[in-house]
Amino acid sequence: MSQEPERTESQMAPKPERPKTPAGTIGWSIFASRWLQAPLYIGLIVAQAIYVVKFWKKLVDVTIDFPHMSENDIMLAVLGLVDVVMIANLLIMVIIGGYETFVSRIKVDNHPDQPEWLSHVNANVLKVKLAMAIVGISSIHLLKTFIEYGTEGTAITETEVMWQTIIHMTFVISAIGLAFIDRYLSPTKEDGI
């Protein structure tokens, strides 16, 4: 006895008809315009492919040059690789989360590789995740700056270090603010609501 696969709510919902009034047509057109964003997400996939190539080029360069590199040079190269990975993670969050939130549902229900956060993604969750990713990327850049600043013959000035630190702290405060706003606007059961 074969069992039919379970249907989702959107599959059981009646198919919407095209509107017959001018106002309905305008509303339908505005709603359909969300598909104009799909090529943007495809473009970000291309950008991610470029980062993959950049990562492997850097990794090959480090692998070839590491016998002639100082410990600081190796650390800076590895931080560069981590930076590329974190930017790729940011791209994935924007591609998947943005498409899911603003264009159309991605039908991967019960797929074993589905990211945990995809099941409850919304614009607020996406903003907080993006802000945290930007803080992580900024942290890597700031760490690289601190390491380079501590080496002899560096071109980095004290003013540049100060401004990078101020910018990083601005990112941190912004991420905390977004997380607080999200928590305030979307309280959970644990909050007693």
KAWO-V295855 format. One record per pair of residues at least 12 apart in sequence whose ideal C-beta (glycine too) atoms are under 6 Angstrom apart, sorted by the first residue. I is the first residue (numbers start at 0). J is the second residue. D is the distance in Angstrom with one decimal. If there is no record, write none. Layout:
# KAWO-V295855
[[I;J;D] [I;J;D]]
This chain:
# KAWO-V295855
[[33;101;6.0] [33;102;5.2] [36;101;5.9] [36;102;5.3] [37;102;5.7] [40;94;5.1] [40;98;4.9] [43;90;5.6] [43;94;5.0] [47;87;5.7] [47;90;4.7] [50;83;5.6] [50;87;5.0] [53;83;5.9] [54;83;4.6] [57;79;6.0] [57;80;5.9] [61;76;4.5] [71;146;6.0] [71;150;5.8] [75;143;5.8] [75;146;6.0] [78;139;5.6] [78;143;5.0] [81;139;5.7] [82;139;4.7] [85;135;5.3] [85;136;4.9] [89;132;4.3] [92;128;5.4] [96;120;5.0] [96;125;4.3] [99;120;5.4] [100;120;6.0] [100;122;5.6] [100;125;5.9] [123;181;4.4] [126;177;5.4] [127;177;5.2] [127;178;5.1] [127;181;5.2] [130;174;3.8] [130;177;4.9] [131;174;5.6] [133;170;5.6] [134;170;5.0] [134;171;5.6] [134;174;5.0] [137;167;4.6] [137;170;4.8] [141;163;5.5] [141;167;4.9] [144;160;5.9] [144;163;5.3] [148;160;5.4]]
